[in-house]
């Protein structure tokens, strides 16, 4: 079987998750048993090949760590490795851009 084939018996091989107002998804990548927050997004499309995250952003801060904001990632994010998506409440810094 090729990549993306035989992943399940469901006829629909694509899932779309879109957060409601006031929530975002955290994209968590595990490396060596340690979880890392890779980015955040508000919508994702999952298929047998991987995950596409629309309008992703990362947390940025100033050098003194006294202010944080959402830094948009210029393009959509394609991930072709195991990840975990967690829906969490939106925080104030996620609404601000630098």
C-alpha positions as CSV (number, residue, x, y, z in Angstrom):
1,X,0.0,0.0,0.0
2,X,1.2,3.5,-0.7
3,X,1.3,6.4,1.6
4,X,-2.2,7.6,2.5
5,X,-3.9,4.4,1.5
6,X,-5.7,1.9,3.8
7,X,-5.9,4.3,6.7
8,X,-9.5,3.4,7.6
9,X,-12.8,2.1,6.4
10,X,-14.6,5.5,6.2
11,X,-15.4,6.7,2.7
12,X,-14.7,10.3,3.6
13,X,-10.9,10.6,3.8
14,X,-10.8,14.2,4.8
15,X,-11.8,16.0,8.0
16,X,-12.0,19.8,8.6
17,X,-11.9,21.3,12.0
18,X,-12.8,24.9,12.5
19,X,-12.7,26.6,15.9
20,X,-15.7,28.5,17.3
21,X,-15.3,32.1,18.4
22,X,-13.1,32.3,21.5
23,X,-11.1,29.1,20.9
24,X,-7.9,28.2,18.9
25,X,-6.1,24.9,18.2
26,X,-2.6,24.3,19.5
27,X,-0.4,22.2,17.2
28,X,1.7,19.9,19.4
29,X,4.7,18.0,18.1
30,X,6.3,15.3,20.1
31,X,10.1,14.8,19.8
32,X,11.8,12.2,21.9
33,X,8.8,11.9,24.2
34,X,8.8,15.6,24.9
35,X,5.8,17.7,23.6
36,X,6.5,21.1,21.9
37,X,4.0,23.7,20.8
38,X,4.8,24.2,17.1
39,X,2.1,26.8,16.3
40,X,-1.5,27.7,16.7
41,X,-4.4,27.9,14.2
42,X,-8.1,28.3,13.9
43,X,-8.8,25.8,11.2
44,X,-7.2,22.5,10.0
45,X,-7.8,20.0,7.3
46,X,-6.8,16.4,8.1
47,X,-6.4,13.7,5.4
48,X,-4.5,10.4,5.2
49,X,-1.3,12.3,4.0
50,X,-1.1,14.9,6.8
51,X,-2.5,18.0,8.2
52,X,-3.0,21.5,6.6
53,X,-3.4,24.3,9.1
54,X,-4.9,27.5,7.8
55,X,-3.9,31.0,9.0
56,X,-1.3,29.6,11.5
57,X,0.5,31.9,14.0
58,X,3.2,31.6,16.6
59,X,3.7,33.4,19.9
60,X,6.3,36.2,19.8
61,X,7.6,38.5,22.5
62,X,10.0,41.4,23.0
63,X,13.5,40.9,24.4
64,X,12.4,41.8,27.9
65,X,9.5,39.3,27.8
66,X,7.1,42.0,29.0
67,X,4.8,41.9,25.9
68,X,3.6,39.0,23.7
69,X,1.6,38.9,20.5
70,X,0.6,36.6,17.7
71,X,3.1,36.5,14.8
72,X,1.4,35.1,11.6
73,X,3.1,32.5,9.6
74,X,3.1,33.8,6.0
75,X,1.5,30.7,4.4
76,X,-0.6,27.8,5.4
77,X,1.3,25.1,7.4
78,X,1.5,21.6,5.9
79,X,2.6,18.9,8.4
80,X,3.5,15.4,7.3
81,X,4.4,13.8,10.7
82,X,2.3,12.8,13.7
83,X,1.0,15.7,15.7
84,X,-1.7,16.4,18.2
85,X,-4.3,19.2,17.9
86,X,-5.8,20.6,21.1
87,X,-8.6,23.1,21.2
88,X,-8.0,25.7,23.9
89,X,-9.6,29.0,25.0
90,X,-8.2,32.0,23.1
91,X,-5.9,34.2,25.2
92,X,-5.5,38.0,24.8
93,X,-2.0,37.7,23.1
94,X,-3.6,35.6,20.3
95,X,-5.7,38.6,19.2
96,X,-2.8,41.0,18.9
97,X,-0.3,41.1,16.1
98,X,3.2,42.6,16.3
